[in-house]
Amino acid sequence: YSLAWTSTSNGDYSLAMLGATTDGEESIAMGESSSTGSGAENAVAIGYGNTANGSHSNAFGDGNQATGISSTALGSNTVSSGQGSLTAGTYAVASGNYSMGLTGGNATGAYS
């Protein structure tokens, strides 16, 4: 089962609202151009233009990408691609596993 309201919900047990798309199982996407990927089970993307493509990933705000497994991207135009990574603020990147990037930062090493 899935639920869509002015959106597209393709994943089982998923929810898409307000111009968003969900492809992952048990995932949630809300807001124009926000989405969860097909392999992104239990992912959440809320806001404008957010993408949560990693399993158990979260993207909140505007233009964020959470592509790593269990990654979180918060704020505006941040990218969390490492497993377990976190970005917050604006234009931050966390590509290392278990790394954290804050506004303008680029955390490339593991545990950085």
Residue frames as a rotation matrix with the C-alpha (Angstrom) as fourth column:
TYR 1
0.575 0.818 0.000 0.00
0.818 -0.575 0.000 0.00
0.000 0.000 -1.000 0.00
SER 2
-0.684 -0.721 -0.109 1.08
0.723 -0.691 0.033 3.54
-0.099 -0.056 0.993 -0.65
LEU 3
0.450 0.822 -0.348 -0.50
0.766 -0.556 -0.323 7.00
-0.459 -0.121 -0.880 -0.49
ALA 4
-0.699 -0.633 0.334 0.02
0.715 -0.597 0.365 9.95
-0.032 0.493 0.869 -2.82
TRP 5
0.468 0.776 -0.424 -1.52
0.682 -0.622 -0.385 13.42
-0.562 -0.109 -0.820 -2.69
THR 6
0.957 -0.076 -0.280 -0.69
-0.246 -0.722 -0.646 15.55
-0.153 0.688 -0.710 -5.78
SER 7
-0.004 -0.996 0.092 2.43
-0.922 0.039 0.385 13.37
-0.387 -0.083 -0.918 -6.04
THR 8
0.416 0.057 -0.908 3.73
-0.556 0.806 -0.204 9.94
0.719 0.590 0.367 -7.09
SER 9
0.061 -0.340 0.939 4.16
-0.925 0.334 0.181 7.14
-0.375 -0.879 -0.294 -4.57
ASN 10
0.290 -0.037 -0.956 5.70
-0.705 0.667 -0.240 3.96
0.647 0.744 0.168 -6.02
GLY 11
-0.728 -0.666 -0.163 7.23
-0.367 0.579 -0.728 2.28
0.579 -0.470 -0.666 -2.97
ASP 12
0.015 0.711 -0.703 5.30
0.475 0.613 0.631 -0.14
0.880 -0.344 -0.329 -0.79
TYR 13
0.448 0.299 -0.843 3.98
0.893 -0.113 0.435 1.47
0.034 -0.947 -0.318 2.41
SER 14
-0.679 -0.733 -0.026 5.23
0.731 -0.679 0.067 4.89
-0.067 0.027 0.997 1.32
LEU 15
0.450 0.779 -0.436 3.79
0.721 -0.605 -0.337 8.42
-0.527 -0.163 -0.834 1.41
ALA 16
-0.695 -0.594 0.405 4.27
0.719 -0.579 0.384 11.23
0.006 0.558 0.830 -1.12
MET 17
0.395 0.837 -0.379 2.70
0.819 -0.508 -0.268 14.69
-0.417 -0.205 -0.886 -0.79
LEU 18
0.720 0.061 -0.691 2.77
0.033 -0.998 -0.053 18.12
-0.693 0.016 -0.721 -2.39
GLY 19
0.825 -0.320 -0.466 4.70
-0.555 -0.299 -0.776 17.41
0.109 0.899 -0.425 -5.61
ALA 20
-0.113 -0.894 0.433 7.10
-0.904 0.274 0.329 14.78
-0.412 -0.354 -0.839 -4.24
THR 21
0.455 0.178 -0.872 8.00
-0.628 0.759 -0.173 11.27
0.631 0.627 0.457 -5.43
THR 22
0.074 -0.441 0.894 8.69
-0.832 0.467 0.299 8.14
-0.550 -0.766 -0.333 -3.39
ASP 23
0.304 -0.051 -0.951 10.22
-0.694 0.673 -0.258 5.04
0.653 0.738 0.169 -4.92
GLY 24
-0.746 -0.650 -0.142 11.67
-0.347 0.562 -0.750 3.44
0.568 -0.511 -0.646 -1.79
GLU 25
0.014 0.734 -0.679 9.70
0.463 0.597 0.655 1.12
0.886 -0.323 -0.332 0.46
GLU 26
0.460 0.302 -0.835 8.38
0.886 -0.096 0.453 2.58
0.057 -0.948 -0.312 3.71
SER 27
-0.673 -0.740 -0.004 9.63
0.739 -0.672 0.042 6.04
-0.034 0.025 0.999 2.70
ILE 28
0.449 0.772 -0.450 8.21
0.736 -0.605 -0.303 9.57
-0.506 -0.195 -0.840 2.97
ALA 29
-0.728 -0.594 0.342 8.64
0.685 -0.631 0.365 12.53
-0.001 0.500 0.866 0.61
MET 30
0.439 0.846 -0.304 6.91
0.826 -0.513 -0.233 15.88
-0.353 -0.149 -0.924 1.07
GLY 31
0.263 -0.273 -0.925 7.41
-0.077 -0.962 0.262 19.07
-0.962 0.002 -0.274 -0.89
GLU 32
0.926 0.173 -0.335 7.94
-0.311 -0.149 -0.939 20.08
-0.212 0.974 -0.084 -4.49
SER 33
0.531 -0.703 -0.474 10.70
-0.523 0.168 -0.835 18.14
0.667 0.691 -0.278 -6.27
SER 34
-0.175 -0.558 0.811 11.63
-0.954 0.299 0.000 16.12
-0.242 -0.774 -0.585 -3.17
SER 35
0.539 0.349 -0.766 12.16
-0.625 0.776 -0.086 12.39
0.565 0.525 0.637 -3.64
THR 36
0.172 -0.510 0.843 13.33
-0.650 0.584 0.486 9.08
-0.740 -0.632 -0.231 -2.24
GLY 37
-0.362 -0.445 -0.819 15.15
-0.926 0.274 0.260 6.59
0.109 0.853 -0.511 -4.45
SER 38
0.424 0.613 -0.667 14.13
-0.616 0.735 0.284 3.05
0.664 0.291 0.689 -5.36
GLY 39
0.014 -0.478 -0.878 16.69
0.409 0.804 -0.431 1.45
0.912 -0.353 0.207 -3.06
ALA 40
-0.759 -0.333 0.559 16.07
-0.237 -0.659 -0.714 3.95
0.606 -0.675 0.421 -0.28
GLU 41
0.084 0.810 -0.581 13.92
0.523 0.460 0.717 2.05
0.848 -0.364 -0.385 2.16
ASN 42
0.440 0.238 -0.866 12.84
0.895 -0.198 0.400 3.96
-0.076 -0.951 -0.300 5.28
ALA 43
-0.690 -0.696 0.198 14.11
0.719 -0.692 0.072 7.24
0.086 0.192 0.978 3.75
VAL 44
0.398 0.787 -0.472 12.61
0.794 -0.553 -0.251 10.70
-0.459 -0.275 -0.845 4.39
ALA 45
-0.744 -0.532 0.404 12.85
0.660 -0.681 0.319 13.82
0.106 0.504 0.857 2.18
ILE 46
0.367 0.876 -0.313 10.94
0.910 -0.408 -0.076 16.90
-0.195 -0.257 -0.947 3.32
GLY 47
-0.037 -0.307 -0.951 11.15
0.120 -0.946 0.301 20.42
-0.992 -0.103 0.072 1.89
TYR 48
0.826 0.281 -0.489 11.96
-0.393 -0.334 -0.857 21.73
-0.404 0.900 -0.165 -1.58
GLY 49
0.641 -0.547 -0.538 14.17
-0.572 0.128 -0.810 19.72
0.512 0.827 -0.231 -3.94
ASN 50
-0.015 -0.633 0.774 15.54
-0.925 0.302 0.230 17.30
-0.380 -0.712 -0.590 -1.36
THR 51
0.369 0.051 -0.928 16.75
-0.579 0.794 -0.187 13.81
0.727 0.606 0.323 -2.29
ALA 52
0.058 -0.325 0.944 17.08
-0.873 0.443 0.206 10.87
-0.485 -0.836 -0.258 0.08
ASN 53
0.438 0.052 -0.897 18.55
-0.748 0.575 -0.332 7.98
0.499 0.816 0.291 -1.93
GLY 54
-0.679 -0.697 -0.230 20.36
-0.415 0.623 -0.664 6.05
0.606 -0.355 -0.712 0.79
SER 55
0.083 0.685 -0.724 18.55
0.438 0.628 0.643 3.48
0.895 -0.370 -0.248 2.90
HIS 56
0.386 0.203 -0.900 17.50
0.922 -0.092 0.375 5.02
-0.006 -0.975 -0.223 6.23
SER 57
-0.717 -0.676 0.170 18.62
0.687 -0.727 0.006 8.46
0.120 0.122 0.985 4.97
ASN 58
0.346 0.799 -0.492 17.02
0.841 -0.497 -0.216 11.85
-0.417 -0.339 -0.843 5.74
ALA 59
-0.727 -0.503 0.467 17.03
0.653 -0.717 0.243 15.16
0.213 0.482 0.850 3.87
PHE 60
0.334 0.825 -0.455 15.31
0.909 -0.409 -0.075 18.25
-0.248 -0.389 -0.887 5.28
GLY 61
-0.132 -0.319 -0.938 15.32
0.194 -0.937 0.292 21.83
-0.972 -0.144 0.185 3.99
ASP 62
0.795 0.359 -0.489 16.11
-0.311 -0.451 -0.837 23.05
-0.521 0.817 -0.247 0.49
GLY 63
0.704 -0.469 -0.534 18.17
-0.588 0.038 -0.808 21.27
0.399 0.882 -0.249 -2.18
ASN 64
-0.011 -0.708 0.706 19.86
-0.915 0.292 0.278 18.72
-0.403 -0.643 -0.651 0.09
GLN 65
0.372 0.054 -0.927 21.08
-0.590 0.784 -0.191 15.25
0.716 0.618 0.324 -0.91
ALA 66
0.048 -0.317 0.947 21.36
-0.862 0.467 0.200 12.31
-0.505 -0.826 -0.251 1.49
THR 67
0.453 0.082 -0.888 22.77
-0.766 0.546 -0.340 9.50
0.457 0.834 0.310 -0.63
GLY 68
-0.648 -0.738 -0.188 24.78
-0.498 0.598 -0.629 7.51
0.576 -0.314 -0.755 1.90
ILE 69
0.000 0.607 -0.795 23.25
0.434 0.716 0.546 4.71
0.901 -0.345 -0.264 3.97
SER 70
0.399 0.291 -0.870 21.91
0.916 -0.073 0.395 6.18
0.051 -0.954 -0.296 7.24
SER 71
-0.728 -0.669 0.152 23.02
0.671 -0.740 -0.045 9.69
0.143 0.070 0.987 6.22
THR 72
0.357 0.819 -0.449 21.35
0.853 -0.482 -0.200 13.01
-0.380 -0.311 -0.871 7.11
ALA 73
-0.678 -0.486 0.552 21.41
0.676 -0.708 0.207 16.30
0.290 0.513 0.808 5.19
LEU 74
0.282 0.747 -0.602 19.96
0.902 -0.421 -0.100 19.42
-0.328 -0.515 -0.792 6.85
GLY 75
-0.178 -0.313 -0.933 19.76
0.193 -0.941 0.279 23.02
-0.965 -0.130 0.227 5.72
SER 76
0.798 0.412 -0.440 20.36
-0.274 -0.402 -0.874 24.25
-0.537 0.818 -0.208 2.19
ASN 77
0.757 -0.450 -0.475 22.38
-0.492 0.087 -0.866 22.66
0.431 0.889 -0.155 -0.63
THR 78
-0.020 -0.751 0.660 24.24
-0.915 0.280 0.290 20.12
-0.403 -0.598 -0.693 1.50
VAL 79
0.405 0.065 -0.912 25.43
-0.607 0.765 -0.215 16.65
0.684 0.641 0.349 0.43
SER 80
0.046 -0.342 0.939 25.81
-0.856 0.472 0.214 13.65
-0.516 -0.813 -0.271 2.75
SER 81
0.457 0.100 -0.884 27.22
-0.758 0.563 -0.328 10.79
0.465 0.820 0.333 0.68
GLY 82
-0.652 -0.730 -0.205 29.23
-0.475 0.604 -0.640 8.83
0.591 -0.320 -0.741 3.24
GLN 83
0.012 0.639 -0.769 27.62
0.411 0.698 0.586 6.08
0.912 -0.323 -0.254 5.29
GLY 84
0.299 0.214 -0.930 26.35
0.952 -0.004 0.306 7.50
0.061 -0.977 -0.205 8.58
SER 85
-0.725 -0.654 0.215 27.38
0.657 -0.751 -0.069 11.02
0.206 0.091 0.974 7.54
LEU 86
0.331 0.788 -0.519 25.77
0.863 -0.475 -0.171 14.31
-0.381 -0.391 -0.838 8.61
THR 87
-0.702 -0.458 0.545 25.69
0.607 -0.786 0.121 17.75
0.373 0.416 0.830 6.99
ALA 88
0.317 0.781 -0.538 24.11
0.909 -0.412 -0.062 20.89
-0.270 -0.469 -0.841 8.41
GLY 89
-0.135 -0.290 -0.947 23.97
0.130 -0.953 0.273 24.50
-0.982 -0.086 0.166 7.31
THR 90
0.849 0.365 -0.383 24.63
-0.291 -0.282 -0.914 25.63
-0.442 0.887 -0.133 3.75
TYR 91
0.681 -0.539 -0.497 26.91
-0.547 0.078 -0.834 24.19
0.488 0.839 -0.242 1.06
ALA 92
0.011 -0.647 0.762 28.39
-0.886 0.347 0.307 21.53
-0.463 -0.679 -0.570 3.34
VAL 93
0.388 0.025 -0.921 29.69
-0.619 0.747 -0.241 18.14
0.682 0.664 0.306 2.14
ALA 94
0.039 -0.380 0.924 30.27
-0.834 0.497 0.240 14.94
-0.550 -0.780 -0.298 4.13
SER 95
0.454 0.084 -0.887 31.64
-0.767 0.544 -0.341 12.25
0.454 0.835 0.312 1.81
GLY 96
-0.674 -0.716 -0.184 33.64
-0.480 0.613 -0.627 10.26
0.562 -0.334 -0.757 4.36
ASN 97
0.036 0.675 -0.737 31.93
0.350 0.682 0.642 7.48
0.936 -0.281 -0.211 6.27
TYR 98
0.422 0.283 -0.861 30.68
0.898 0.000 0.440 8.69
0.125 -0.959 -0.254 9.67
SER 99
-0.722 -0.685 0.096 31.84
0.680 -0.728 -0.085 12.23
0.128 0.004 0.992 8.89
MET 100
0.341 0.812 -0.473 30.20
0.830 -0.496 -0.254 15.58
-0.441 -0.306 -0.844 9.64
GLY 101
-0.630 -0.489 0.603 30.28
0.725 -0.648 0.232 18.66
0.278 0.583 0.763 7.41
LEU 102
0.124 0.637 -0.761 29.05
0.738 -0.572 -0.358 22.02
-0.664 -0.517 -0.541 8.68
THR 103
0.874 0.419 -0.246 28.38
0.164 -0.732 -0.661 25.23
-0.457 0.538 -0.709 6.73
GLY 104
0.726 -0.555 -0.406 30.89
-0.682 -0.500 -0.534 25.50
0.094 0.665 -0.741 3.90
GLY 105
-0.046 -0.795 0.605 32.87
-0.777 0.409 0.478 22.51
-0.628 -0.448 -0.637 5.18
ASN 106
0.474 0.090 -0.876 34.02
-0.722 0.609 -0.329 19.44
0.503 0.788 0.354 3.25
ALA 107
0.097 -0.379 0.920 34.55
-0.810 0.508 0.294 16.32
-0.579 -0.773 -0.258 5.40
THR 108
0.340 -0.023 -0.940 36.17
-0.836 0.451 -0.313 13.71
0.431 0.892 0.134 3.15
GLY 109
-0.661 -0.684 -0.309 37.87
-0.448 0.690 -0.568 11.37
0.602 -0.236 -0.763 5.60
ALA 110
0.097 0.662 -0.743 36.21
0.374 0.667 0.644 8.68
0.922 -0.341 -0.183 7.65
TYR 111
0.346 0.183 -0.920 35.22
0.935 0.016 0.355 9.86
0.080 -0.983 -0.166 11.14
SER 112
-0.732 -0.664 0.154 36.18
0.657 -0.747 -0.097 13.46
0.179 0.031 0.983 10.24
